[in-house]
């Protein structure tokens, strides 16, 4: 049987974590306004895939690994933060580059958008820390297989709902038109936010 109380507790905590702004939100938002709705949803799919992986790892006890080998957690945090800084700087450096076709991002494709979502979430120190600590501590001592599956699927539903909403709203033609007019500003803002998030993780 599914432990509905444990499921509700874990998912309520995850809802708060997923809607708080971070690299994942910026990646989906930028894909939505700079590329297309399909690419924004592909970015979302990449993020959701990794979220399901982290949720599964948390349920199976990945926090024990990080507690036993703290250098591993530190290495992942530093590597992830460095990727975010690189990603943000790259956005800033390319901010003034014009789009070859209105509404189409430079070099963007669905597989690349999916990979961007995967890499952003894997490199997201906030996601790693959340699942390894808060999310893992919310689970009961004993988790039945049906409850485990329900928790992982619940994470997928919550993440898909939130990031899907962001992708659908921001990929509206009106938002795309604003982006085309203000591309340099939007790219610098998104890039700056991602760099700031990465730097914050490095100096914590």
C-alpha positions in Angstrom: 0.0 0.0 0.0 1.0 3.6 -0.5 1.7 5.6 2.6 -0.4 8.7 1.7 0.7 10.7 4.7 4.4 10.3 3.8 3.7 11.0 0.2 1.8 14.2 1.0 4.7 15.3 3.3 7.4 14.7 0.8 5.5 16.3 -2.1 4.5 19.4 -0.1 8.1 20.0 0.7 9.1 19.5 -2.9 6.4 22.0 -4.2 8.1 24.7 -2.1 11.5 23.7 -3.4 10.6 23.5 -7.0 8.8 26.9 -7.3 11.6 28.8 -5.7 13.6 30.6 -8.4 16.9 28.9 -9.4 18.9 27.8 -12.5 16.1 25.4 -13.6 13.6 28.2 -13.7 16.0 30.5 -15.6 16.8 27.7 -18.1 13.2 27.0 -18.9 12.2 30.7 -19.0 15.1 31.6 -21.3 14.3 28.7 -23.7 10.7 29.8 -23.7 11.3 33.4 -24.7 14.3 32.9 -26.9 13.5 29.8 -28.8 10.1 28.0 -29.0 7.5 26.3 -26.9 8.7 22.9 -28.1 12.3 23.6 -27.0 11.1 25.1 -23.7 9.1 21.9 -23.0 12.2 19.8 -24.1 14.3 21.7 -21.5 11.6 21.0 -19.0 11.7 17.3 -19.9 15.4 17.2 -19.2 15.0 18.9 -15.9 12.1 16.5 -14.9 14.2 13.5 -15.9 17.1 14.5 -13.6 14.6 15.4 -10.8 13.2 11.9 -10.9 16.8 10.5 -10.7 17.6 12.6 -7.7 14.3 11.8 -6.0 15.0 8.0 -6.5 18.6 8.4 -5.2 17.3 10.3 -2.2 14.7 7.7 -1.4 17.4 5.0 -1.7 19.8 6.7 0.7 22.1 8.9 -1.4 22.5 11.2 1.6 24.4 8.3 3.4 27.0 8.3 0.5 27.5 12.1 0.8 27.8 11.8 4.6 30.4 9.1 4.3 32.3 10.8 1.5 31.8 14.6 2.1 34.5 15.3 -0.6 32.2 13.8 -3.2 29.4 16.2 -2.3 31.9 19.1 -2.3 33.2 18.1 -5.7 29.8 17.9 -7.2 28.9 21.2 -5.8 32.0 22.9 -7.1 31.7 21.2 -10.5 28.0 22.2 -10.8 28.7 25.8 -9.7 31.5 26.1 -12.3 29.1 24.9 -15.1 26.5 27.4 -14.0 29.1 30.2 -14.1 30.2 29.1 -17.6 26.6 28.8 -18.8 25.8 32.3 -17.5 28.9 33.9 -18.9 28.3 32.3 -22.3 24.8 33.9 -22.3 26.2 37.3 -21.5 28.9 37.0 -24.1 26.4 36.1 -26.8 23.8 38.6 -25.7 24.3 41.0 -28.6 24.3 38.2 -31.2 21.3 38.6 -33.4 18.9 35.8 -34.0 19.1 34.3 -37.5 15.3 33.9 -37.7 12.8 35.6 -35.6 11.9 33.5 -32.6 14.6 30.9 -33.2 17.5 30.5 -30.9 21.0 30.2 -32.3 21.9 26.6 -32.8 19.0 25.3 -30.7 17.3 22.0 -31.4 15.0 19.7 -29.4 17.8 17.3 -28.4 20.0 20.2 -27.5 17.2 21.8 -25.4 16.7 18.5 -23.6 20.4 18.2 -22.9 20.4 21.8 -21.7 17.7 20.9 -19.1 19.6 17.7 -18.1 22.9 19.5 -17.6 21.4 22.5 -15.8 19.6 20.3 -13.3 22.6 17.9 -12.8 24.8 20.9 -12.2 22.3 22.6 -10.0 23.8 22.5 -6.5 20.5 23.6 -5.0 18.8 20.5 -6.4 21.5 18.2 -5.2 21.5 19.7 -1.7 17.7 19.7 -1.5 17.2 16.0 -2.5 20.2 14.8 -0.4 19.1 16.6 2.8 15.6 18.1 3.1 13.9 15.7 0.7 15.7 12.6 2.1 15.0 13.5 5.7 11.2 13.9 5.0 10.9 10.3 3.9 9.9 7.8 6.6 12.4 5.2 7.9 10.7 2.4 6.0 9.4 3.1 2.5 7.4 0.5 0.7 8.1 0.0 -3.1 4.6 1.4 -4.0 5.2 4.5 -1.9 8.7 4.9 -3.4 7.3 4.8 -6.9 4.5 7.2 -6.0 7.0 9.7 -4.6 9.1 9.6 -7.7 6.1 9.9 -10.0 4.8 12.7 -7.8 8.1 14.6 -8.2 7.7 14.2 -12.0 4.1 15.5 -11.9 4.9 18.5 -9.7 8.0 19.5 -11.7 6.2 19.0 -15.1 3.3 21.1 -13.9 5.4 24.0 -12.7 8.0 24.1 -15.4 5.4 23.3 -18.1 3.3 26.3 -16.9 6.4 28.5 -17.1 7.2 27.2 -20.6 3.7 27.7 -21.9 3.2 31.2 -20.5 6.6 32.6 -21.4 6.6 31.0 -24.9 3.5 33.1 -25.9 4.1 35.1 -29.1 3.8 38.3 -27.1 6.7 37.3 -24.8 8.7 36.2 -27.8 8.2 39.6 -29.5 9.4 41.4 -26.3 12.5 39.1 -26.2 13.4 39.8 -29.8 13.3 43.6 -29.0 15.1 43.2 -25.7 17.3 40.2 -26.4 20.6 41.7 -25.2 19.0 42.9 -21.9 17.1 39.6 -21.3 20.2 37.4 -22.1 22.4 39.5 -19.8 19.8 39.4 -17.0 19.4 35.6 -17.4 23.2 35.1 -17.7 23.8 37.3 -14.7 21.3 35.4 -12.5 22.8 32.1 -13.4 26.4 33.4 -12.7 25.2 34.8 -9.4 23.6 31.4 -8.4 26.8 29.6 -9.4 29.1 32.0 -7.5 26.9 31.8 -4.4 27.3 28.0 -4.4 31.1 28.3 -4.7 31.5 30.7 -1.8 29.0 29.1 0.6 
